[in-house]
Amino acid sequence: MGISPLYQYIDDETEAHRIASDLDVQYDAHGPRPADAVRRVDPAQPVERAEWRSGELDVWIRDNGQWLGRVRDEKGRVNWIPGSDLRPL
């Protein structure tokens, strides 16, 4: 059994996290995420996390009744942050 062609082109951790976060936007543990559970932010907005590190918010998802924002840091790493922990800059 060979390696999927997609995985042959992922050569760094940041890119792997980006792809994984894109899939998190589309799917939850039960299958495709309902359209009303995703809010895209276009253009992406600068925000500051409760840890007071800045990043860029580009999409919201609702997961287990809580809104989470996908935030990229200055190195492109992605984290899902509860909405209550984000503040616009």
C-alpha positions as CSV (number, residue, x, y, z in Angstrom):
1,M,0.0,0.0,0.0
2,G,1.5,3.3,-1.1
3,I,1.4,6.7,0.5
4,S,-1.4,9.0,-0.6
5,P,-0.2,11.6,-3.2
6,L,-1.4,14.4,-0.9
7,Y,1.0,13.4,1.9
8,Q,4.0,13.2,-0.5
9,Y,3.9,17.0,-0.9
10,I,3.5,18.0,2.8
11,D,7.1,18.6,3.7
12,D,6.8,20.9,6.7
13,E,4.9,21.0,10.0
14,T,3.3,24.4,9.4
15,E,1.8,23.2,6.1
16,A,0.5,20.1,7.7
17,H,-1.2,22.1,10.4
18,R,-2.7,24.5,7.8
19,I,-4.2,21.5,5.9
20,A,-5.5,20.0,9.2
21,S,-7.1,23.2,10.2
22,D,-8.8,23.6,6.8
23,L,-10.3,20.1,7.4
24,D,-11.4,21.2,10.9
25,V,-13.4,24.0,9.3
26,Q,-15.2,21.6,7.0
27,Y,-15.7,18.6,9.3
28,D,-16.4,17.7,13.0
29,A,-16.3,14.3,14.6
30,H,-19.8,13.5,13.1
31,G,-19.1,14.5,9.5
32,P,-19.5,17.7,7.5
33,R,-19.9,20.8,9.6
34,P,-23.3,22.6,9.1
35,A,-23.1,25.8,7.2
36,D,-24.5,27.8,10.2
37,A,-21.6,26.5,12.3
38,V,-18.9,28.3,10.2
39,R,-18.3,32.0,9.9
40,R,-15.6,33.1,7.5
41,V,-13.8,36.3,8.1
42,D,-12.8,38.0,4.8
43,P,-10.5,39.6,4.8
44,A,-8.8,38.0,7.8
45,Q,-8.6,40.3,10.8
46,P,-5.7,41.0,13.2
47,V,-6.6,39.9,16.7
48,E,-4.9,39.6,20.1
49,R,-5.3,36.4,22.1
50,A,-5.9,36.4,25.8
51,E,-2.2,35.3,26.1
52,W,-1.6,38.7,24.5
53,R,0.1,37.2,21.4
54,S,-1.2,38.6,18.2
55,G,-2.3,36.6,15.2
56,E,-4.8,36.7,12.3
57,L,-8.3,35.4,12.5
58,D,-9.8,34.0,9.3
59,V,-12.7,31.7,10.2
60,W,-15.0,30.8,13.1
61,I,-16.5,27.4,13.8
62,R,-19.0,26.3,16.4
63,D,-17.8,23.2,18.2
64,N,-19.8,21.7,21.1
65,G,-21.8,24.9,21.5
66,Q,-18.7,27.1,21.7
67,W,-17.4,29.4,18.9
68,L,-13.7,28.9,18.1
69,G,-11.6,31.2,15.9
70,R,-8.8,29.9,13.7
71,V,-5.8,32.2,14.4
72,R,-2.5,32.1,12.6
73,D,0.6,33.4,14.3
74,E,3.5,35.3,12.7
75,K,5.1,32.0,11.6
76,G,1.9,30.7,10.0
77,R,1.1,28.2,12.8
78,V,-2.6,27.7,13.4
79,N,-4.4,27.4,16.7
80,W,-8.1,27.2,17.5
81,I,-8.9,29.8,20.2
82,P,-12.2,30.2,22.1
83,G,-14.0,33.3,21.0
84,S,-14.1,34.6,24.6
85,D,-10.2,34.7,24.5
86,L,-9.9,36.9,21.4
87,R,-10.0,40.6,21.1
88,P,-9.8,42.7,17.9
89,L,-6.7,45.0,17.6
